[in-house]
Amino acid sequence: MKRIYLVSLFCIASAMFLYAHPKAPAYYVPGKTPVGFESEINQFMKADSAHFPPSGAILFAGSSSIRLWKGLPGDFKGHTIIQRGFGGSNMKALNFYIHNIVFPYKPSVIVVYEGDNDLAEGVTPAVFIAQCDSFVHMVQKKLPATKIYFLSIKPSLAREKLIPLQNATNLALKRNLSHFRNTGFMDVSSQMFDARGRLRPDIFGPDGLHMNRKGYLLWIAYIKKYFGWK
């Protein structure tokens, strides 16, 4: 009986680690997970322990295009922004950590950027779209009033060979999102080409993969126009 009691306590404690309550201190992810990124998520938990974001904010979540967006909270003045990007992540990982870095914040709007790494890692468009579906279903079940917007998968100099696949995936994602309420698709990638349809090299950093500030300014202008923000 004592052993059963101790096992039960362990299960309860583990659940507390994985499912943070917005009015309680953030709980850290214990040990290894099937998707990795434990240290990055625990850094978010540490920040939440010190200062938990207010409910109703706008959550930007996803991979390094979100993580490396310097000045993101200040780029949309008048709006409370939560920045939760973890570099190298994919849609599978974001779904896995949805209880840690999405649900607890009770955001009014979620802006998602994933897909770049997914396709580069060999994930098929069909699997990626299915994972996006799962994210939408989970959010709408838990937070039915929250609006969800997916940013298009961005092109890059480093992954230029993947652009046709990215374009096809973006088109499929846009079509798929049209079947859901409170969702939208932001075609930020369309802003990254010049008037002749060539990918702009001046908007990328030295690695040719991640954008520089000039690239983010294109995204900022598009997002502001999309939402009707000043």
C-alpha positions as CSV (number, residue, x, y, z in Angstrom):
1,M,0.0,0.0,0.0
2,K,2.8,2.4,0.9
3,R,4.5,1.7,-2.5
4,I,1.2,2.5,-4.3
5,Y,0.9,5.7,-2.4
6,L,4.4,6.8,-3.2
7,V,3.9,6.0,-6.9
8,S,0.7,8.1,-6.9
9,L,2.6,11.0,-5.4
10,F,5.2,10.7,-8.0
11,C,2.6,10.8,-10.8
12,I,1.0,13.8,-9.3
13,A,4.3,15.6,-9.0
14,S,5.2,14.8,-12.6
15,A,1.9,16.2,-13.8
16,M,2.5,19.4,-11.9
17,F,5.8,19.8,-13.6
18,L,4.4,19.4,-17.1
19,Y,1.2,21.4,-16.6
20,A,1.9,24.9,-15.2
21,H,-1.1,26.8,-13.8
22,P,-1.1,30.5,-14.7
23,K,-1.6,31.7,-11.1
24,A,1.1,29.4,-9.7
25,P,4.9,29.3,-10.0
26,A,6.1,27.8,-13.3
27,Y,7.0,24.2,-13.1
28,Y,10.1,22.9,-14.9
29,V,10.3,20.0,-17.4
30,P,12.0,17.1,-15.6
31,G,14.5,15.1,-17.4
32,K,14.6,14.2,-21.1
33,T,11.5,14.4,-23.4
34,P,10.9,12.6,-26.7
35,V,11.3,15.9,-28.6
36,G,14.2,17.6,-26.9
37,F,14.5,21.4,-26.2
38,E,14.2,20.8,-22.5
39,S,16.7,23.5,-21.5
40,E,14.9,26.1,-23.7
41,I,11.5,25.3,-22.2
42,N,13.0,25.5,-18.7
43,Q,14.4,28.9,-19.5
44,F,10.8,30.0,-20.3
45,M,9.6,28.4,-17.0
46,K,12.3,30.3,-15.1
47,A,11.1,33.6,-16.7
48,D,7.5,32.8,-15.9
49,S,8.4,32.1,-12.3
50,A,9.9,35.6,-12.0
51,H,7.1,37.4,-13.9
52,F,4.1,35.6,-15.3
53,P,2.6,37.2,-18.4
54,P,-0.9,38.6,-18.2
55,S,-3.8,36.7,-19.7
56,G,-5.2,37.9,-23.0
57,A,-1.8,38.8,-24.5
58,I,-0.6,37.9,-28.0
59,L,1.7,34.9,-28.1
60,F,4.3,34.4,-30.8
61,A,5.5,30.8,-30.7
62,G,7.7,28.7,-32.9
63,S,11.2,28.2,-34.1
64,S,14.3,30.4,-34.5
65,S,12.5,33.0,-36.6
66,I,10.6,33.8,-33.5
67,R,13.4,33.3,-31.0
68,L,15.8,35.6,-32.9
69,W,13.3,38.3,-33.4
70,K,15.0,41.0,-31.4
71,G,12.8,43.7,-30.1
72,L,9.6,41.7,-30.9
73,P,7.6,42.9,-27.9
74,G,8.4,46.6,-28.8
75,D,7.7,46.2,-32.5
76,F,3.9,46.1,-31.9
77,K,3.4,49.0,-29.5
78,G,0.1,49.0,-27.6
79,H,-0.1,45.2,-27.6
80,T,1.2,42.8,-24.9
81,I,3.5,40.3,-26.6
82,I,4.7,37.0,-25.3
83,Q,7.8,35.7,-27.2
84,R,8.2,31.9,-27.0
85,G,10.5,30.8,-29.9
86,F,12.9,28.0,-29.4
87,G,15.5,27.5,-32.1
88,G,15.5,24.4,-34.2
89,S,12.0,23.5,-33.1
90,N,9.3,21.9,-35.3
91,M,5.6,21.6,-35.1
92,K,5.9,18.3,-33.3
93,A,7.8,19.9,-30.5
94,L,5.5,22.9,-30.2
95,N,2.5,20.5,-29.9
96,F,4.4,18.6,-27.2
97,Y,5.1,21.7,-25.1
98,I,1.6,23.2,-25.6
99,H,0.8,22.7,-21.9
100,N,4.0,24.6,-21.0
101,I,4.2,27.6,-23.3
102,V,0.7,28.0,-24.8
103,F,-2.2,27.0,-22.5
104,P,-1.0,28.6,-19.3
105,Y,-0.9,32.1,-20.8
106,K,-4.5,32.1,-22.0
107,P,-3.6,34.3,-25.0
108,S,-6.2,36.1,-27.0
109,V,-4.1,35.5,-30.2
110,I,-1.5,33.0,-31.1
111,V,0.9,33.6,-34.0
112,V,2.8,30.4,-35.0
113,Y,5.9,30.0,-37.1
114,E,7.0,26.4,-37.8
115,G,7.6,24.3,-40.9
116,D,11.0,25.6,-41.9
117,N,12.9,23.0,-39.9
118,D,10.2,20.4,-40.4
119,L,10.6,20.3,-44.2
120,A,14.4,20.5,-44.0
121,E,14.3,17.4,-41.7
122,G,12.3,15.4,-44.2
123,V,8.8,15.8,-42.7
124,T,6.3,15.6,-45.5
125,P,3.8,18.4,-46.1
126,A,0.9,16.0,-45.2
127,V,2.4,15.2,-41.8
128,F,3.2,18.9,-41.1
129,I,-0.4,19.9,-42.0
130,A,-1.7,17.2,-39.8
131,Q,0.4,18.5,-36.9
132,C,-0.9,22.0,-37.5
133,D,-4.4,20.5,-37.3
134,S,-3.6,18.9,-34.0
135,F,-2.4,22.3,-32.6
136,V,-5.6,24.0,-33.8
137,H,-7.8,21.3,-32.3
138,M,-6.0,21.3,-29.0
139,V,-6.1,25.1,-28.7
140,Q,-9.7,25.4,-29.7
141,K,-10.7,22.7,-27.2
142,K,-8.9,24.4,-24.3
143,L,-9.1,28.0,-25.3
144,P,-12.2,28.3,-27.7
145,A,-12.1,32.1,-27.9
146,T,-8.4,32.3,-28.9
147,K,-7.5,33.2,-32.5
148,I,-4.7,31.3,-34.2
149,Y,-2.6,32.6,-37.1
150,F,0.1,30.7,-38.9
151,L,2.9,32.6,-40.6
152,S,3.9,31.1,-44.0
153,I,7.1,29.1,-44.1
154,K,9.8,31.5,-45.2
155,P,12.2,31.1,-48.1
156,S,15.9,31.4,-47.5
157,L,19.2,31.5,-49.3
158,A,20.5,28.5,-47.4
159,R,17.4,26.4,-48.2
160,E,16.6,27.8,-51.6
161,K,16.2,24.3,-53.1
162,L,13.2,23.8,-50.7
163,I,11.3,26.8,-51.9
164,P,9.0,24.8,-54.3
165,L,8.2,22.4,-51.4
166,Q,7.7,25.3,-49.0
167,N,5.3,27.0,-51.5
168,A,3.2,23.9,-51.9
169,T,3.1,23.4,-48.2
170,N,2.1,27.0,-47.6
171,L,-0.7,26.6,-50.1
172,A,-1.9,23.5,-48.5
173,L,-1.8,25.1,-45.0
174,K,-3.7,28.1,-46.2
175,R,-6.4,25.9,-47.7
176,N,-6.6,23.7,-44.6
177,L,-6.9,26.7,-42.2
178,S,-9.9,28.0,-44.1
179,H,-11.9,25.0,-42.7
180,F,-11.4,26.2,-39.1
181,R,-13.0,29.1,-37.3
182,N,-10.8,31.8,-35.6
183,T,-7.8,30.9,-37.7
184,G,-5.8,32.7,-40.4
185,F,-2.8,32.4,-42.7
186,M,-0.2,35.2,-43.0
187,D,1.8,35.1,-46.2
188,V,4.9,36.9,-44.9
189,S,7.1,35.0,-47.3
190,S,5.6,36.9,-50.3
191,Q,7.2,40.1,-48.9
192,M,10.7,38.6,-49.2
193,F,11.1,38.7,-53.0
194,D,12.0,41.7,-55.1
195,A,9.9,43.2,-57.9
196,R,11.4,40.6,-60.3
197,G,10.4,37.7,-58.1
198,R,13.9,37.0,-56.8
199,L,14.6,36.3,-53.2
200,R,16.2,39.3,-51.6
201,P,19.7,38.5,-50.3
202,D,19.9,41.8,-48.3
203,I,17.3,40.6,-45.7
204,F,19.4,37.6,-44.4
205,G,22.2,37.3,-42.0
206,P,25.6,35.7,-42.8
207,D,24.2,32.2,-42.6
208,G,21.7,32.8,-45.3
209,L,19.0,31.1,-43.2
210,H,18.0,33.6,-40.5
211,M,16.7,37.1,-41.3
212,N,18.4,40.3,-40.3
213,R,16.5,43.4,-39.0
214,K,15.6,44.4,-42.5
215,G,13.8,41.1,-43.1
216,Y,11.9,41.5,-39.8
217,L,10.8,45.0,-40.8
218,L,9.1,43.4,-43.8
219,W,7.3,41.0,-41.6
220,I,6.3,43.7,-39.1
221,A,4.8,45.9,-41.8
222,Y,2.8,42.9,-43.2
223,I,1.5,41.8,-39.8
224,K,0.5,45.3,-38.8
225,K,-1.4,45.7,-42.1
226,Y,-3.0,42.2,-41.7
227,F,-4.3,43.0,-38.2
228,G,-5.1,46.7,-38.9
229,W,-2.6,47.8,-36.3
230,K,-0.8,51.2,-36.4
